[in-house]
Amino acid sequence: MPRLRAWLVLGVSCAAYLLVSLPRSQPFHPWGRLAFFDLHVYRGAGRLVLDGRSIYGGPIWKWAPFTYPPFAAAFFTPLALLPLAVDELLVTVFGIVALFAILSLALRLASGDGPEGEPGRSRRSAVVALAMAGALWLEPITSTLGYGQINLLIALLVVWDLSRRDNACGKGALIGLAAGLKLTPLIFVPYLLFSRRGRAACVALGTFAATIAAGCAVLPADSARFWGDGLFLDPQRVGGSYAPANQSLRGLILRLDPSFGSGRILAIALVVGLAGITLAVLASRRGDEALGFSLCALTGLLVSPVSWTHHWTLAVPALLLLGMRLVGERSRVGLAAVAAILLLGYSYLPKLMAKPAFSAGVGKSLGWAIASAPYVLIGCAALAIACVQQARMLAADRPKLEPALA
């Protein structure tokens, strides 16, 4: 009965979302003129590939250029062959199914693949159904689905790869493919490497290299520009880095001080990146793959030059894993913190802070800058808590190590 109720809640949630989001002609559509904006860009890039024209020659849809690697443009060509309405339906349905798969696979990170740690199928199904019913309305997810973004596919590839056994054939290939579509998953390569999964790291790099080679074969001129001319290193190509929609450390720093030097921003990102990867690797080496994945994902989102709110889709399975752990520990304080995070996710605060009534004090109002970066603050707090916990573990282990060393 609980399982049936959970699926009923999920069905109502999905039906409500489809009712609100798909009929774009309705006057109260939540995305308005921006509905399926990125899907238009993907379709446009695919059409340029089919027509033999440059994908980096200028804006593809309205003001938006194509910012992904050449391989991604070739990957999107099937979208250009279908009617827009069909693409919208397919992308939306795929996103909803992918979200369910992501949350289900994420539970494997906490329980392991073996039957001993795996919860009962009925309970697991109910947990995923309820989690998805709530996650579907979080701002990163609605933004991803509303724009027709690729983030749910990226998250699916990453979580699916990490949830497989370490000795599984081809482990790392899905992460390499994800990086070929969007560069940010590359942060999981050093995570795999230093957590003693060198073969998976090499497979990921090899797959990523294969996507580059495929892009060069299909789009040699665009590949030379993207990789050879360093277009992939230019964060300005995506525009609006200081906007509240950019939930990265760089975005927050620029909103606090637009004149802050890029060199100092890079130094801060490197320090945070090294700390975050170290914490993630240490967690993985302890056998805590759920925490390792979560810390690595948050680190990548924080240090990326641009992490739009919909990029934080990758943090949603981490939030589920945190909630499951705190339920098991019966931590009231922790569960209250998760509830607060959910409220921030449902508040759409970055979008609210972007409205003219709130954004008039760009670079002047400390309160506005802080309020505009809820995801950044959550990510930094998570890394800080993990750092404190790691220090406590080291302090607890020191008395055990001293006699052995003596």
ZIWO-V324590 format. One record per run of one state. SS is the DSSP state (a for helix, b for strand, c for the rest). FROM is the first residue (numbers start at 0). LEN is the number of residues. Records with the same first field share a line. If there is no record, write none. Layout:
SS: FROM-LEN / FROM-LEN
//
This chain:
c: 0-1 / 21-10 / 34-2 / 51-9 / 61-2 / 64-5 / 75-1 / 80-3 / 111-9 / 135-3 / 147-3 / 163-9 / 181-1 / 194-3 / 218-1 / 228-2 / 233-1 / 238-7 / 246-2 / 256-5 / 285-3 / 303-4 / 329-2 / 347-1 / 353-2 / 359-6 / 371-2 / 405-1
a: 1-20 / 31-3 / 36-15 / 69-6 / 76-4 / 83-28 / 120-15 / 138-9 / 150-13 / 172-9 / 182-12 / 197-21 / 219-9 / 230-3 / 234-4 / 248-8 / 261-24 / 288-15 / 308-21 / 331-16 / 348-5 / 355-4 / 365-6 / 373-32
b: 60-1 / 63-1 / 245-1 / 307-1
//
